[in-house]
C-alpha cells in the first residue's frame, strides 16, 4: 500500500491502492458509525452519520409526497404462519418458472423459500414459550399484504400507495461491511396495489424516475438493469435492479423495483370490486432502498483526505472557521456567527467551529467529514470585507460578505456539479465492451482478458445456457438488460443474432 507522507501521518489508507482498507477507515474516522457494538453487523449510528442518513431519507420523503404515497409504520414482529404462507408462494412460483408452467396450475408445496433461513426468531416472551413463534421483519410483504384485503374493497380504493422507513433484520453470514452488508438495515420500502397490470407497470416507470431524481441529488453514477430470470425474486414477474458503481469497478445494488402482477394478490386474496361489480385481483409493485445509498456516497465521492458530501445530504453544508488571535482588535468569532445566521436564514446548514485549536486541526477534522464548503475568517478578511472560501472538491478564493448568501449557494452548486461530472467521467471510463468469445470444436475461449475495475457490456439475445457460459468464462455476474438499449442493432455476443438488448456484466458486492 502506497501513501504520500502527508497521508501516512494521518493514517489514511490510499483509496486507489487499497479501497478495502480505505473504506472502513473513513467510515469510522469521519464519525458516521461506530462498529464496536458487541453484535457483528449491527453498527451504532453516530450523530454525524445519522444526520446524513436522515437527510437522504428527507429526499425520499419529498419524492413520496410528490408522487402521492402515504407513510405507514408496521409492527416489527411477524408471526411464523405468515412466513410459511410466503415460503409456499415463493416456492410455487420458483417451481413454475423452472418448469415453464402457469403458477396457478401448481399447488403450494413445503419447499423452503423466501427469507426463512435469514430471519431472527423470537420464540419466548419472558419464560413463556410462544404458541406461534415470531420473527423480526426482513421486509414487509407478508405483514402488509395481510392488511391489504381489509383496506381494499372497491376500485375506488385504488391505487393504494404506501411506504415506510424502518429497520429490517437479516442474518448475514458473509463478511459484514458498514452500510454495504449489515444485519440490521435502515430500509425504505414502498408497496402499491393497482387495478390492472398496465397501472402497475406505470408505477414502475414512476419509481425509476424517482431513482433518477434521488441519484441526481446524491451525484451517484448508476446502472438500471432488468435482472435476468435466474436472478429475479421468485415472487416477482420481473425485477429492475439499481446498481451504484463503486470506484474499484464493483457494483453495489442500492435499490430495486419488483413488478408482482397479481401473484401475491392471489396468495393473500387481495381483490376489489370493479366498475362492473365483478371481483378482480389487484396488481402490485414494490420499490426498496437501504443505507447502501450512504455506502455508495462514501465510496464514490471520498478521496485520500476523507469524505466528500454532496451538498444535498451534507449535515453541514458550510463550516466557518474564525482565525482566533490573542489580543486581536476584531472579533472574528462574532463575525463568523453573524455570517452563519445570514446563511441559515436562507436555508443552509452551517457550523461555526470556534474551538481554540490550531487551524490545521480544524481543517483536517472538517475535510475528513467531507463538508462541501469551508469559510475562513481572519482579521485581514474582515478588513477587506471578505471571507476565504475553500471547496472540498478543490479551489480557493475570497468571497465578498456583501452578497455572501448568493455566492455560497453558487459554490455549493459548483461542488454538486463537479461531483456529477466526476461520476459521469467514471461511468464512461469504467464501462467497456466485453472481449469476444470464440467456440472451437465445442470449447469456448475468451479472446482477451477481464480487467479488474471494469464493467462490461454486450449485445445479447442468447439463452440462459449462453449466459452461464459467459459467467463461467469471465467470472462476472449478469446484472441484466440495461433500461437504456443500444440505439441500433448489434450482433449478439453468442448467437450472432441482431439485437438492441444491452446487457451489463460486473463484479458485485
For each residue, the residues with C-beta under 8 A, 3 or more apart:
1: 13 14 17 18 21
2: 14 17
3: 7 8 12 13 14 17 304
4: 7 8 304
5: 8 9
6: 9 10
7: 3 4 10 12 14 304 305
8: 3 4 5 11
9: 5 6
10: 6 7 364
11: 8 25
12: 3 7 22 25 26 29 304 305 306 368
13: 1 3 17 18 21 22 25
14: 1 2 3 7 17 18 22 304
15: 18 19 22 247 302 303 304
16: 19 247 304
17: 1 2 3 13 14
18: 1 13 14 15 21 22
19: 15 16 22 23 246 247 248 299
20: 23 24
21: 1 13 18 24 25
22: 12 13 14 15 18 19 25 26 302 304
23: 19 20 26 27 177 298 299
24: 20 21 27 28 35 177 178
25: 11 12 13 21 22 28 29
26: 12 22 23 29 30 298 302 306 307 368
27: 23 24 30 32 33 35 178 179 298
28: 24 25 31 32 33 34 35 178
29: 12 25 26 306 368
30: 26 27 48 49 306 307 368 369 370
31: 28 46 47 48 49 369
32: 27 28 45 46 48 49 52 178 294 298
33: 27 28 43 44 45 46 49 178 179
34: 28 37 43 44 46
35: 24 27 28 43 44 178
36: 44
37: 34 42 43 44
38:
39: 42 183
40: 176 183
41: 172 176 181 182 183 184
42: 37 39 182 183 184
43: 33 34 35 37 178 182
44: 33 34 35 36 37
45: 32 33 49 50 53
46: 31 32 33 34 49 50
47: 31 50 51
48: 30 31 32 51 52 315 369
49: 30 31 32 33 45 46 52 53 294
50: 45 46 47 53 54
51: 47 48 54 55 315
52: 32 48 49 55 56 294 309 313 314 315
53: 45 49 50 56 57 186 291 294
54: 50 51 57 58
55: 51 52 58 59 312 313 314 315
56: 52 53 59 60 218 293 294 313
57: 53 54 60 61 165 188
58: 54 55 61 62
59: 55 56 62 63 214 217 218 312 313
60: 56 57 63 64 165 188 214 289
61: 57 58 64 65 71
62: 58 59 65 66
63: 59 60 66 67 210 213 214
64: 60 61 67 69 71 163 190
65: 61 62 68 69
66: 62 63
67: 63 64 161 206 210
68: 65 161
69: 64 65 161 162 163 190 192
70: 161 162 163
71: 61 64 162 163 164 165
72: 144 162 163 164
73: 164 166
74: 137 140 143 144 164 166
75: 78 143
76: 136 137 166 167
77: 122 134 135 136 137
78: 75 82 83 134 135 136 137 142 143
79: 82 83 132 133 134
80: 83 84 132 133 134 135
81: 84 85 132
82: 78 79 85 86 142 143 146
83: 78 79 80 86 87 114 115 116 119 135 142
84: 80 81 87 88
85: 81 82 88 89 142 267 268
86: 82 83 89 90 113 114 115 141 142 235 267
87: 83 84 90 91 111 112 113 114 116
88: 84 85 91 92 108 109 110 113 267
89: 85 86 92 93 108 113 235 263 264 267
90: 86 87 93 94 113 114 233 234 235
91: 87 88 94 95 108 109 110 111 112 113 234
92: 88 89 95 96 103 106 107 108 109
93: 89 90 96 97 103 234 235 263
94: 90 91 97 98 111 113 234
95: 91 92 98 99 106 109 111
96: 92 93 99 100 101 102 103 105 106
97: 93 94 100 229 234
98: 94 95
99: 95 96
100: 96 97
101: 96 105 106
102: 96 105 106
103: 92 93 96 106 263
104: 266
105: 96 101 102
106: 92 95 96 101 102 103 109
107: 92
108: 88 89 91 92
109: 88 91 92 95 106
110: 88 91
111: 87 91 94 95
112: 87 91 116 117
113: 86 87 88 89 90 91 94 116 234
114: 83 86 87 90 235
115: 83 86 118 119 138 139 170
116: 83 87 112 113 119
117: 112 171
118: 115 138 170 171 172
119: 83 115 116 135 136 138 169 170 171
120: 135 136 169 171
121: 133 134 135
122: 77 125 130 133 134 135 136
123: 129 130 133 134
124: 127 128 129 130
125: 122 128 130
126:
127: 124
128: 124 125
129: 123 124
130: 122 123 124 125 133 134
131:
132: 79 80 81
133: 79 80 121 122 123 130
134: 77 78 79 80 121 122 123 130
135: 77 78 80 83 119 120 121 122 138
136: 76 77 78 119 120 122 168 169
137: 74 76 77 78 140 143 166 168 169
138: 115 118 119 135 168 169 170
139: 115 168 187 189 288
140: 74 137 143 144 164 166 168 189 191
141: 86 144 145 191 235 264 286
142: 78 82 83 85 86 145 146
143: 74 75 78 82 137 140 146 147
144: 72 74 140 141 147 148 162 191
145: 141 142 148 264 267 268 270 284
146: 82 142 143 149 268
147: 143 144 150 151
148: 144 145 151 152 160 193 268 270 282
149: 146 152 268 269 270 271
150: 147
151: 147 148 157 160
152: 148 149 157 158 160 193 270 271 272 282
153: 157 272 273
154: 157 272 273
155: 158 195 272 273 274 275
156:
157: 151 152 153 154 160 272
158: 152 155 193 194 195 199 272 282
159: 192 193 194 195 199 203
160: 148 151 152 157 192 193 282
161: 67 68 69 70 190 192 203
162: 69 70 71 72 144 190 191 192
163: 64 69 70 71 72 188 189 190 191
164: 71 72 73 74 140 188 189
165: 57 60 71 186 187 188
166: 73 74 76 137 140 187 189
167: 76 184 185 186 187
168: 136 137 138 139 140 184 185 187
169: 119 120 136 137 138 183 184 185
170: 115 118 119 138 183 185
171: 117 118 119 120 183
172: 41 118 176 181 182 183
173:
174: 181
175: 181
176: 40 41 172 181 182 183
177: 23 24 180 181 182 295 509
178: 24 27 28 32 33 35 43 182 295
179: 27 33 182 291 292 294 295 298
180: 177 252 292 295 509
181: 41 172 174 175 176 177 509
182: 41 42 43 172 176 177 178 179 185 291
183: 39 40 41 42 169 170 171 172 176
184: 41 42 167 168 169
185: 167 168 169 170 182 290 291
186: 53 165 167 290 291
187: 139 165 166 167 168 288 289 290 291
188: 57 60 163 164 165 288 289 290
189: 139 140 163 164 166 286 287 288
190: 64 69 161 162 163 207 286 287 288
191: 140 141 144 162 163 284 285 286
192: 69 159 160 161 162 200 203 284 285 286
193: 148 152 158 159 160 265 270 282 283 284
194: 158 159 199 200 203 282 283 284 285
195: 155 158 159 199 272 274 280 282 283
196: 199 200 280 283
197: 200 201 261 262 283
198: 201 202
199: 158 159 194 195 196 202 203 283
200: 192 194 196 197 203 204 259 260 261 283 284 285
201: 197 198 204 205 259
202: 198 199 205 206
203: 159 161 192 194 199 200 206 207 285
204: 200 201 207 208 240 257 259 285
205: 201 202 208 209
206: 67 202 203 209 210
207: 190 203 204 210 211 257 285 287
208: 204 205 211 212 224 240 257 483
209: 205 206 212 213
210: 63 67 206 207 213 214 287
211: 207 208 214 215 222 224 242 255
212: 208 209 215 216
213: 63 209 210 216 217
214: 59 60 63 210 211 217 218 293
215: 211 212 218 219 220 222
216: 212 213 219 420
217: 59 213 214 310 312 313
218: 56 59 214 215 293 296 297 310 312 313
219: 215 216 300 301 310 416 419 420 423
220: 215 244 254 293 296 297 300 423
221: 244 245 300 423 424 426 427
222: 211 215 242 243 244 245 254
223: 242 243 245 251 427 455 479 482 504 506
224: 208 211 240 241 242 243 482 483 484
225: 240 241 243 479 480 481 482 483 503 504
226: 238 239 240 480 481 483
227: 231 232 238 239 240 241 479 480
228: 231 232 464 467 478 480 481
229: 97 232 464
230: 464
231: 227 228 239 478 480
232: 227 228 229 236 238 239
233: 90 236 239 258
234: 90 91 93 94 97 113
235: 86 89 90 93 114 141 258 260 263 264
236: 232 233 239 258 259 260 263
237: 259 260 261 263
238: 226 227 232 258 259
239: 226 227 231 232 233 236 256 257 258 259
240: 204 208 224 225 226 227 256 257 480 483
241: 224 225 227 253 255 256 479 480
242: 211 222 223 224 253 254 255 256 257
243: 222 223 224 225 251 252 253 254 479 506 508
244: 220 221 222 251 252 253 254 292 293 296 299 300
245: 221 222 223 249 251 300 426 427 430 455
246: 19 249 250 251 252 296 299 300 509
247: 15 16 19 299 300 426
248: 19 452 453
249: 245 246 430 452 453 454 455 506 507
250: 246 506 507 508 509
251: 223 243 244 245 246 455 479 506 507 508 509
252: 180 243 244 246 292 295 296 299 508 509
253: 241 242 243 244 256 292 508 509
254: 220 222 242 243 244 289 290 292 293 295 296
255: 211 241 242 287 288 289 290 293
256: 239 240 241 242 253 287 288
257: 204 207 208 239 240 242 285 286 287
258: 233 235 236 238 239 285 286 287
259: 200 201 204 236 237 238 239 285
260: 200 235 236 237 263 264 265 283 284 285 286
261: 197 200 237 283 284
262: 197 265 266 281 282 283 284
263: 89 93 103 235 236 237 260 266 267
264: 89 141 145 235 260 267 268 270 284
265: 193 260 262 268 269 270 271 281 282 283 284
266: 104 262 263 269 281
267: 85 86 88 89 145 263 264
268: 85 145 146 148 149 264 265
269: 149 265 266
270: 145 148 149 152 193 264 265 281 282 284
271: 149 152 265 279 280 281 282
272: 152 153 154 155 157 158 195 279 280 282
273: 153 154 155 277 278 279 280
274: 155 195 277 278 279 280
275: 155
276:
277: 273 274
278: 273 274
279: 271 272 273 274
280: 195 196 271 272 273 274
281: 262 265 266 270 271
282: 148 152 158 160 193 194 195 262 265 270 271 272
283: 193 194 195 196 197 199 200 260 261 262 265
284: 145 191 192 193 194 200 260 261 262 264 265 270
285: 191 192 194 200 203 204 207 257 258 259 260
286: 141 189 190 191 192 257 258 260
287: 189 190 207 210 255 256 257 258
288: 139 187 188 189 190 255 256
289: 60 187 188 254 255 292 293
290: 185 186 187 188 254 255 293
291: 53 179 182 185 186 187 294 295
292: 179 180 244 252 253 254 289 295 296
293: 56 214 218 220 244 254 255 289 290 296 297
294: 32 49 52 53 56 179 291 297 298
295: 177 178 179 180 252 254 291 292 298 299
296: 218 220 244 246 252 254 292 293 299 300
297: 218 220 293 294 300 301 309 310 313
298: 23 26 27 32 179 294 295 301 302 307
299: 19 23 244 246 247 252 295 296 302
300: 219 220 221 244 245 246 247 296 297 423 426
301: 219 297 298 307 308 309 310 370 419 422
302: 15 22 26 298 299 306 307 308 370
303: 15 306 308
304: 3 4 7 12 14 15 16 22
305: 7 12 367 368
306: 12 26 29 30 302 303 367 368 369 370
307: 26 30 298 301 302 368 369 370
308: 301 302 303 370 372 392 393 415 419
309: 52 297 301 313 314 315 369 370 371 372 392
310: 217 218 219 297 301 313 314 372 415 416 419
311: 314 317 372 373 412 413 415 416
312: 55 59 217 218 416
313: 52 55 56 59 217 218 297 309 310
314: 52 55 309 310 311 317 349 370 371 372
315: 48 51 52 55 309 349
316: 319 349 350 351 366 369 371
317: 311 314 348 349 350 371 372 373 412
318: 340 343 348 349 350 351 371 372 373 374 375 408 412
319: 316 350 351 352 353 366 371 373 374 375
320: 336 339 340 350 351 352 353 374 375 376 377 387
321: 336 353 359 362 363 366 374 375 376 377
322: 332 333 335 336 352 353 354 377 378
323: 332 359 376 377 378 379 381
324: 328 332 333 354 356
325: 328 332 378 379
326:
327:
328: 324 325 331 332 379
329: 379
330: 335 379 382 383
331: 328 334 335
332: 322 323 324 325 328 335 336 377 378 379 382
333: 322 324 336 337 352 354
334: 331 337 338
335: 322 330 331 332 338 339 377 382
336: 320 321 322 332 333 339 340 352 354 375 377
337: 333 334 340 341 352
338: 334 335 341 342
339: 320 335 336 342 343 375 377 387 401 404
340: 318 320 336 337 343 344 350 351 352
341: 337 338 344 345
342: 338 339 345 346 404 405
343: 318 339 340 346 348 350 404 405 408
344: 340 341 347 348 349 350
345: 341 342
346: 342 343 405 409
347: 344
348: 317 318 343 344 405 408 409 412
349: 314 315 316 317 318 344
350: 316 317 318 319 320 340 343 344
351: 316 318 319 320 340 371
352: 319 320 322 333 336 337 340
353: 319 320 321 322 362 365 366
354: 322 324 333 336
355: 362
356: 324
357: 361 362
358: 361 362
359: 321 323 362 363 376
360: 363 364
361: 357 358 364 365
362: 321 353 355 357 358 359 365 366
363: 321 359 360 366 367 374 390
364: 10 360 361 367 368
365: 353 361 362 368 369
366: 316 319 321 353 362 363 369 371 374
367: 305 306 363 364 370 371 392
368: 12 26 29 30 305 306 307 364 365
369: 30 31 48 306 307 309 316 365 366
370: 30 301 302 306 307 308 309 314 367 392
371: 309 314 316 317 318 319 351 366 367 374 392
372: 308 309 310 311 314 317 318 391 392 393 411 412 415
373: 311 317 318 319 389 390 391 392 408 411 412 415
374: 318 319 320 321 363 366 371 389 390 392
375: 318 319 320 321 336 339 387 388 389 390 399 408
376: 320 321 323 359 381 387 388 389 390
377: 320 321 322 323 332 335 336 339 381 382 387 388
378: 322 323 325 332 381 382 388
379: 323 325 328 329 330 332 382 383
380: 383 384
381: 323 376 377 378 384 386 387 388 398
382: 330 332 335 377 378 379 385
383: 330 379 380
384: 380 381 398
385: 382 400 401 402
386: 381 398 399 400 401
387: 320 339 375 376 377 381 398 399 401 404
388: 375 376 377 378 381 396 397 398 399
389: 373 374 375 376 396 397 398 399 407 408 411
390: 363 373 374 375 376 395 396
391: 372 373 394 395 396 411 414 415 418
392: 308 309 367 370 371 372 373 374 415
393: 308 372 414 415 418 419
394: 391 418
395: 390 391
396: 388 389 390 391
397: 388 389
398: 381 384 386 387 388 389
399: 375 386 387 388 389 404 407 408 411
400: 385 386 403 404 407
401: 339 385 386 387 404
402: 385
403: 400 406 407
404: 339 342 343 387 399 400 401 407 408
405: 342 343 346 348 408 409
406: 403 409 410
407: 389 399 400 403 404 410 411
408: 318 343 348 373 375 389 399 404 405 411 412
409: 346 348 405 406 412 413
410: 406 407 413 414
411: 372 373 389 391 399 407 408 414 415
412: 311 317 318 348 372 373 408 409 415 416
413: 311 409 410 416 417
414: 391 393 410 411 417 418
415: 308 310 311 372 373 391 392 393 411 412 418 419
416: 219 310 311 312 412 413 419 420
417: 413 414 420 421
418: 391 393 394 414 415 421 422
419: 219 301 308 310 393 415 416 422 423
420: 216 219 416 417 423 424
421: 417 418 424 425
422: 301 418 419 425 426
423: 219 220 221 300 419 420 426 427
424: 221 420 421 427 428
425: 421 422 428 429
426: 221 245 247 300 422 423 429 430
427: 221 223 245 423 424 430 431
428: 424 425 431
429: 425 426
430: 245 249 426 427 453 454 455
431: 427 428 454 455 456 457 504
432: 454 455 456 457
433: 456 457 458
434: 456 457 458 470 474 493 505
435: 446 447 448 449 450
436: 446 447 448 493
437: 444 445 446 447 469 470 473 493 494
438: 444 445 446 447
439: 442 443 444
440: 443 445
441:
442: 439
443: 439 440
444: 437 438 439 469 473
445: 437 438 440 473
446: 435 436 437 438 449 450 473 474
447: 435 436 437 438
448: 435 436
449: 435 446
450: 435 446 454 456 474 475 476
451: 454
452: 248 249 507
453: 248 249 430
454: 249 430 431 432 450 451
455: 223 245 249 251 430 431 432 504 505 506
456: 431 432 433 434 450 474 476 504 505 506
457: 431 432 433 434 482 502 503 504 505
458: 433 434 470 493 502 503 505
459: 486 489 490 491 492 493 499 500 501 502 503
460: 466 467 481 492 493 494 499 501 502 503
461: 492 495 497 498 499 501
462: 465 466 467 492 493 494 495
463: 466 467
464: 228 229 230 467 468
465: 462 468 469
466: 460 462 463 469 470 494 495
467: 228 460 462 463 464 470 471 478
468: 464 465 471 472
469: 437 444 465 466 472 473 494
470: 434 437 458 466 467 473 474 476 478 493 494 505
471: 467 468 474 475 476 477 478 505
472: 468 469
473: 437 444 445 446 469 470
474: 434 446 450 456 470 471 505
475: 450 471 507
476: 450 456 470 471 505 506 507
477: 471 505 506 507 508
478: 228 231 467 470 471 503 504 505
479: 223 225 227 241 243 251 503 504 505 506 508
480: 225 226 227 228 231 240 241 503 504
481: 225 226 228 460 485 501 502 503
482: 223 224 225 457 485 502 503 504
483: 208 224 225 226 240
484: 224 502
485: 481 482 500 501 502
486: 459 489 490 499 500 501 502
487: 500
488: 500
489: 459 486 498 499 500
490: 459 486 498 499 500
491: 459 496 497 498
492: 459 460 461 462 495 496 497 498 499
493: 434 436 437 458 459 460 462 470
494: 437 460 462 466 469 470
495: 461 462 466 492
496: 491 492
497: 461 491 492
498: 461 489 490 491 492
499: 459 460 461 486 489 490 492
500: 459 485 486 487 488 489 490
501: 459 460 461 481 485 486
502: 457 458 459 460 481 482 484 485 486
503: 225 457 458 459 460 478 479 480 481 482
504: 223 225 431 455 456 457 478 479 480 482
505: 434 455 456 457 458 470 471 474 476 477 478 479
506: 223 243 249 250 251 455 456 476 477 479
507: 249 250 251 452 475 476 477
508: 243 250 251 252 253 477 479
509: 177 180 181 246 250 251 252 253
